[in-house]
Amino acid sequence: MASVGVQTQPGIETLEQQRQETLEALDRLRADLRSMAEPTPDEADGDAYERERTWALVQTAQRKLDSIDRALELAQNGSYGICESCGERIEPARLQVLPTTTFCLSCQQQYERENKRQRR
């Protein structure tokens, strides 16, 4: 039963669910890596591609978990849903779609424009 007067911010439940799913995926991927045979120096490694692919998936899942944990940390200290750049509220619809975001749409677009210019 929910507490009266306490509202769950958009995306928090999604974050908690995504965190659990990501932890489970990480466990599976790490188990897959452990089960793959280590190549010997004398033989060609036909499984190298699969190991590299699995390792890349582990790294991606770990980054996702880090983002989720950061958003949950912000929720605990009361700043979830507040743009880290301008301090304005992030639109609830944006948080529903991207619950780990820490920027409002305007600041995210500005960030992407600046990064695009720096890469040129």
C-alpha positions in Angstrom: 0.0 0.0 0.0 1.4 3.4 -1.0 2.0 6.1 1.5 -0.5 9.0 1.4 1.1 12.2 0.1 4.2 10.5 -1.3 4.5 10.5 -5.1 6.8 8.3 -7.0 8.8 10.4 -9.5 8.5 9.3 -13.2 11.0 6.7 -14.1 12.0 5.6 -10.6 10.1 2.3 -10.8 11.5 1.8 -14.3 15.0 2.4 -13.0 14.7 -0.1 -10.3 13.3 -2.7 -12.8 16.1 -1.9 -15.3 18.7 -2.2 -12.6 17.5 -5.7 -11.7 17.4 -6.7 -15.4 20.9 -5.3 -16.0 22.3 -7.1 -13.0 20.9 -10.4 -14.3 22.2 -9.7 -17.8 25.7 -8.9 -16.4 25.6 -12.2 -14.4 24.8 -14.2 -17.5 27.4 -12.4 -19.7 30.1 -12.9 -17.1 29.2 -16.6 -16.7 29.4 -16.9 -20.5 32.9 -15.3 -20.5 34.0 -17.7 -17.7 32.8 -20.7 -19.7 34.6 -19.8 -22.9 37.8 -21.7 -23.4 41.0 -19.7 -23.2 43.0 -20.0 -26.4 46.5 -21.5 -26.4 49.3 -19.6 -28.0 49.8 -22.4 -30.5 46.3 -22.6 -32.0 44.1 -20.3 -33.9 41.4 -18.9 -31.8 38.1 -19.3 -33.5 36.2 -18.1 -30.5 38.1 -14.8 -30.2 35.3 -12.9 -31.9 32.6 -14.3 -29.6 34.7 -13.5 -26.5 35.3 -9.9 -27.7 31.6 -9.5 -28.5 30.6 -10.8 -25.1 33.2 -8.6 -23.4 31.8 -5.5 -25.2 28.3 -6.4 -24.0 29.6 -6.7 -20.4 31.2 -3.2 -20.7 28.0 -1.7 -22.2 25.8 -3.3 -19.5 28.2 -2.0 -16.8 27.9 1.5 -18.1 24.2 1.2 -18.1 24.2 0.0 -14.5 26.4 2.9 -13.6 23.9 5.3 -15.2 21.0 3.6 -13.4 22.9 3.8 -10.0 23.6 7.5 -10.6 20.0 8.2 -11.2 18.9 6.2 -8.2 21.5 8.1 -6.1 20.0 11.4 -7.3 16.5 10.1 -6.4 17.7 9.4 -2.9 19.2 12.8 -2.3 16.1 14.5 -3.8 17.7 15.8 -7.0 16.3 13.3 -9.5 14.6 15.0 -12.4 16.6 18.2 -12.0 18.8 19.1 -14.9 22.5 19.0 -13.9 23.3 21.8 -16.3 20.5 24.5 -15.8 18.9 23.3 -12.6 15.4 23.3 -14.1 13.0 20.3 -13.8 13.3 17.6 -16.5 10.0 17.0 -18.2 8.3 13.9 -16.7 7.6 12.5 -20.2 11.4 12.6 -20.9 12.1 10.8 -17.6 9.6 8.1 -18.6 11.4 7.5 -21.8 15.0 8.1 -20.6 14.9 7.5 -16.8 18.7 7.8 -16.5 18.9 11.2 -18.1 20.4 14.0 -16.1 19.8 16.8 -18.6 16.6 18.5 -19.8 16.1 18.3 -23.5 17.4 21.8 -24.2 20.6 21.2 -22.3 21.1 17.8 -23.9 20.8 19.3 -27.3 23.3 22.0 -26.4 25.7 19.3 -25.1 25.4 17.3 -28.3 26.0 20.4 -30.5 29.1 21.3 -28.5 30.5 17.8 -28.7 29.8 17.6 -32.4 31.8 20.8 -32.9 34.7 19.5 -30.8 34.9 16.3 -32.9 35.4 18.2 -36.1 
